[in-house]
């Protein structure tokens, strides 16, 4: 598995994963792909966006969308969205993305 910085071309696949993760009985969301792409693109276009994806054999498994926020004594990173493909959850993939984010 590889964790790398997110690119604009990753947003569409991340939107598919977001829909799969949240459109169920637990979350009771009704995302469609178009709205999910728009939602994630808004984060990506933030001035201080930080995002990573986890991939394996060229397939995106999950992602983390965050942004840096300036504070009086340092900068902080706020996680806005984090999700992992439903068939790969509970395998540490989200944790790898978060660790990468914290090491920036």
Beta strands, then each sheet from edge to edge (+ up, - down):
strand 1: 2-5
strand 2: 49-56
strand 3: 59-70
strand 4: 75-84
sheet 1: 1+ 2- 3+ 4-
end
